[in-house]
Amino acid sequence: MNITPDTIIYFQAGFVKINATLVFTWLVMFLLAAGSWLITRNLSSGTNLSRGQNLLEIIVNMIQSQLREVTEQDPGRFLPFIGTLFLFILTCNTLSIVPGFHPPTGSLSTTGALALCVFVAVPYFGITSRGWKAYLGDYLKPTPMMLPFNIMGELTRTLSLAIRLFGNMMSGSMIAATVLAIAPLLFPIVMNALGLLLGVIQAYIFSILALVFIASASRSHDQLHATQDLTSENGDLS
């Protein structure tokens, strides 16, 4: 049993390795890009919509509603980044029930890259919405002595994002493999259903935490405590 897709090597020439993480990450990106192109090439503004456009509009409306509820701001600014994060993680996790597919989210390198994107996005949204003086000034509150602790907080929450998703996906795969080895004829359907549910929940938690971090950076220091409370509640879900 492979704990992570990083250990599955398909091709190697010197230091260059093509492992399962790379292969299935590109496969998921291709599926999302091809699906988006197929659905959006013939968009209609009337009442006669294709099934793909209907499904896409439902997903976009659901994401926009969640963005508006959490941030209490215009969701248009956050939709491209958070929506892409959610759909990528959701696709990786749900395809894990397909035999032979190794979800890239089971690799710490993938979850680390996603968390790094969030780490860069937080100051970007904070500075573009409030200005660099107001954003960087929060690191000195409530006193300048809190500067190193605030910086450590930024780094540790990025690390926790990566480890949370990686740990949950890895542990889910190990539990499923163990149970299937014990009773291969009784539990495949149940474990696949649980794996699907786990994947959807983890995609939601990662996206909502990233959104809370970004929304916190876009707000003033006085509004920060409310978002921190929401972060704690979502953290308990995992």
ChimeraX attribute file (.defattr): number of C-alpha atoms within 10 A of each C-alpha:
attribute: neighborCount
match mode: 1-to-1
recipient: residues
	/A:1	7
	/A:2	12
	/A:3	14
	/A:4	22
	/A:5	22
	/A:6	20
	/A:7	12
	/A:8	15
	/A:9	14
	/A:10	11
	/A:11	11
	/A:12	10
	/A:13	7
	/A:14	6
	/A:15	6
	/A:16	8
	/A:17	14
	/A:18	15
	/A:19	16
	/A:20	22
	/A:21	24
	/A:22	16
	/A:23	15
	/A:24	18
	/A:25	18
	/A:26	13
	/A:27	13
	/A:28	19
	/A:29	14
	/A:30	12
	/A:31	14
	/A:32	16
	/A:33	11
	/A:34	11
	/A:35	12
	/A:36	14
	/A:37	11
	/A:38	13
	/A:39	16
	/A:40	12
	/A:41	9
	/A:42	10
	/A:43	12
	/A:44	11
	/A:45	6
	/A:46	6
	/A:47	6
	/A:48	8
	/A:49	13
	/A:50	13
	/A:51	10
	/A:52	15
	/A:53	18
	/A:54	12
	/A:55	13
	/A:56	15
	/A:57	12
	/A:58	12
	/A:59	14
	/A:60	13
	/A:61	12
	/A:62	11
	/A:63	18
	/A:64	18
	/A:65	12
	/A:66	15
	/A:67	24
	/A:68	15
	/A:69	12
	/A:70	15
	/A:71	18
	/A:72	10
	/A:73	14
	/A:74	12
	/A:75	18
	/A:76	11
	/A:77	12
	/A:78	21
	/A:79	17
	/A:80	10
	/A:81	16
	/A:82	22
	/A:83	16
	/A:84	14
	/A:85	19
	/A:86	20
	/A:87	18
	/A:88	20
	/A:89	25
	/A:90	20
	/A:91	19
	/A:92	25
	/A:93	26
	/A:94	19
	/A:95	17
	/A:96	21
	/A:97	20
	/A:98	10
	/A:99	7
	/A:100	8
	/A:101	14
	/A:102	25
	/A:103	28
	/A:104	28
	/A:105	33
	/A:106	26
	/A:107	24
	/A:108	21
	/A:109	16
	/A:110	21
	/A:111	23
	/A:112	20
	/A:113	12
	/A:114	21
	/A:115	22
	/A:116	16
	/A:117	15
	/A:118	23
	/A:119	20
	/A:120	12
	/A:121	19
	/A:122	20
	/A:123	18
	/A:124	17
	/A:125	20
	/A:126	22
	/A:127	17
	/A:128	11
	/A:129	15
	/A:130	15
	/A:131	13
	/A:132	13
	/A:133	9
	/A:134	17
	/A:135	22
	/A:136	16
	/A:137	14
	/A:138	19
	/A:139	19
	/A:140	15
	/A:141	13
	/A:142	11
	/A:143	9
	/A:144	12
	/A:145	11
	/A:146	14
	/A:147	17
	/A:148	12
	/A:149	12
	/A:150	16
	/A:151	11
	/A:152	12
	/A:153	12
	/A:154	15
	/A:155	13
	/A:156	12
	/A:157	16
	/A:158	22
	/A:159	16
	/A:160	13
	/A:161	23
	/A:162	23
	/A:163	17
	/A:164	19
	/A:165	26
	/A:166	23
	/A:167	16
	/A:168	17
	/A:169	24
	/A:170	21
	/A:171	13
	/A:172	18
	/A:173	21
	/A:174	16
	/A:175	13
	/A:176	18
	/A:177	16
	/A:178	13
	/A:179	14
	/A:180	15
	/A:181	11
	/A:182	10
	/A:183	10
	/A:184	12
	/A:185	9
	/A:186	11
	/A:187	15
	/A:188	16
	/A:189	12
	/A:190	11
	/A:191	19
	/A:192	16
	/A:193	14
	/A:194	15
	/A:195	22
	/A:196	17
	/A:197	13
	/A:198	18
	/A:199	27
	/A:200	19
	/A:201	16
	/A:202	23
	/A:203	22
	/A:204	18
	/A:205	21
	/A:206	24
	/A:207	23
	/A:208	21
	/A:209	20
	/A:210	26
	/A:211	25
	/A:212	22
	/A:213	24
	/A:214	24
	/A:215	23
	/A:216	22
	/A:217	26
	/A:218	25
	/A:219	19
	/A:220	16
	/A:221	16
	/A:222	8
	/A:223	13
	/A:224	17
	/A:225	12
	/A:226	10
	/A:227	21
	/A:228	14
	/A:229	12
	/A:230	14
	/A:231	19
	/A:232	11
	/A:233	11
	/A:234	16
	/A:235	15
	/A:236	7
	/A:237	9
	/A:238	13
